[in-house]
Amino acid sequence: MTVTSSVPGAVPPPSTEVGPRIEPRIALSIRDLTKRYGSVAAIDRLSLDIASGEFLSLLGPSGSGKSTILMAIAGFVDPDGGDILLDGQPVGGLPPEKRGFGVVFQGYALFPHMTVRGNIAYPLKLRGIRGAELDRRVERAIDLVHLQAFAARMPRQLSGGQQQRVALARALVFDPAVVLLDEPLSALDKKLRAELQFELKSLHQRLGTTFVNVTHDQEEAMTMSDRIVILRDGRVQQTGTPDALYNTPATRFVADFLGRANFLDGVAGSVSGGCLTIDIDGASVRHRLRDGEPRMGRTALLALRPERLSVLAPDAAVGDRNRVEGRVVTSAFVGSQHIHVVETPLGVLEAHTPAFGAGVLRKPGEAVALAWPWDGGVLVEDR
Amino acid sequence: MAKRPLSGEPYVGFLLPATLLVCGLFLIPIGQLVALSFGGLEAPTLRWYEQVAATDSIHRILLTTFRIVGLTTVIAVVLGYAVAYAMAHMGERQRLALLLCVLVPFWLSVLVRALAWLILLRNNGIVNEALLGSGLIAAPLPLVRNELGVVIGMVHYLVPYAVFPIFATMRGLDGRLMMAARSVGASPFRTFTDVYLPLTLPALFGAGLLVFVFGLGFFVTPAILGGGRVVMLSEYVSISVLQTLRWGLAAALSVVLLVATLALIAIVSRVTGVRRMLGAS
């Protein structure tokens, strides 16, 4: 069995699967899922296999259909077509309470009239678990999210981060096979969010439960996920490991959405020595083709990560690298990096250079040269 | 305008008209009423209260009043809850239609409504005629000129007062709470009993209080639909003021009613929490 993901439709599906394959057993399988609101397709014939034990993130801008997909899996959105299979069994016809997914809702949705312990015990009580067994399992869940000191409190007496943990414990306490998380960290401030990302990730590693996470935060998706599905307009743009998506994005959208990217739009020239020459407004840059890297025909769109660019003095030697001269438009020091925005004949390019060691922050107006290795960019489709 | 306002707050002056209104038109008359119930300020006496405490007919009237108003409250709140639930969970168009159905009678005069019920419910009214004509009953049902008629009329008048506070709370409820209950395994019924009902219960109590307090003051509806056979407190007060001219007794009864109402508010707000009763979460 292979993990596949495709974008069916008039255009032949591009190879969106990149990076190492995930081990087989499929926990959750989505087949041709479709949901329309009027004439707009929130989910457009989406197919996706999620491996058991995987941490998968659905990443996309607002309106990409990611939350709708999650709610359709959970049973709160009635899809217009397609199947949802849990361990090979269709669950599409079941009401939410029979599907057995753990769900962490946006804003947590803790029961305000129950204590932390009451919230966490509720799923077990519904399953007829009572007495010592109930206590044991509730305590275990409370321990799991480090809320021992807060078990008797009401949800409104907790901070956002603590509420998030209660929601997580409530979703995990009945040992669901798959946990669905709808923007679980979006309500928290940046520092806390970063902490909880690692906590959630380590929790996932300890439990081995399948996590399906919805987020619009690319950093969050990259930190926590084994695999990321990038969505746009209800369709899968590309699926892969964070590393694969970042380093070999297939489209302009993916390159732009996951991290920052400069785009060089040119005309494809000849190939020599494994390098493609791209003409951009009279200037030419070289791009070393990777094995099997598709050439896009006559036009070539090169995505270039800002950190692959070096900012040099105009007269510096660059060796076997691409080089372009320019003038600094604006620059900033952001702690670990210097950010330079440079006006060049190739367009306005953004360069992120290390702020330590030999790093120099160049002032606006300064003449500089930008250089990047021949294999520093990646050819992407212009969509 | 004063250069220095009463306190550091520059807008305190704006509170003045409302304060004067409340004091001048509300608190002072109530003070006079209380004074009257003690037989005036010159020669204070407890005789009117003694009469209230000693007269059996007044006890019966008090009991009748609380029984009718209590029953009315329970029915109005249950109906109001159902209507509010429907209103909170239906489409926008249906909601508007239902809102109109609730509001239109709300705008009609209480007198018109009571008389309309009389026409419907009297022995030769539409309801009894229809039942007799269909052969379901042999003799007209006593639907009006008794406590039943009073309760029907009062429930009809008071249901909107129950609907709106409950509706507001239901609309403010985060739908994700019910989704969360479903997701962890609760059936729709358990979701209602375990999550929805407990979270709307304070509004239910609040609405009940509102309806009860309003109901205690009802005068026109019992007078018409009770047909003189059901005397409630307000009507007795009115008779004391206008016909038997025992103003002291009327004042004492009014004070008893006022104190009972305040005590009830205190108890209910203690049980449910004032803030929650007023709709804050």
Chai-1 contact restraints between the chains, C-beta under 6 A:
chainA,res_idxA,chainB,res_idxB,connection_type,confidence,min_distance_angstrom,max_distance_angstrom,comment,restraint_id
A,A74,B,S183,contact,1.0,0.0,6.0,A-B,restraint_1
A,F76,B,M179,contact,1.0,0.0,6.0,A-B,restraint_2
A,P96,B,R182,contact,1.0,0.0,6.0,A-B,restraint_3
A,P96,B,S183,contact,1.0,0.0,6.0,A-B,restraint_4
A,E97,B,R182,contact,1.0,0.0,6.0,A-B,restraint_5
A,E97,B,G185,contact,1.0,0.0,6.0,A-B,restraint_6
A,E97,B,A186,contact,1.0,0.0,6.0,A-B,restraint_7
A,E97,B,S187,contact,1.0,0.0,6.0,A-B,restraint_8
A,V103,B,S183,contact,1.0,0.0,6.0,A-B,restraint_9
A,F105,B,R176,contact,1.0,0.0,6.0,A-B,restraint_10
A,F105,B,A180,contact,1.0,0.0,6.0,A-B,restraint_11
A,A109,B,R176,contact,1.0,0.0,6.0,A-B,restraint_12
A,A109,B,L177,contact,1.0,0.0,6.0,A-B,restraint_13
A,A109,B,A180,contact,1.0,0.0,6.0,A-B,restraint_14
A,F111,B,V195,contact,1.0,0.0,6.0,A-B,restraint_15
A,H113,B,P198,contact,1.0,0.0,6.0,A-B,restraint_16
A,P123,B,V184,contact,1.0,0.0,6.0,A-B,restraint_17
A,P123,B,G185,contact,1.0,0.0,6.0,A-B,restraint_18
A,L126,B,G185,contact,1.0,0.0,6.0,A-B,restraint_19
A,L126,B,A186,contact,1.0,0.0,6.0,A-B,restraint_20
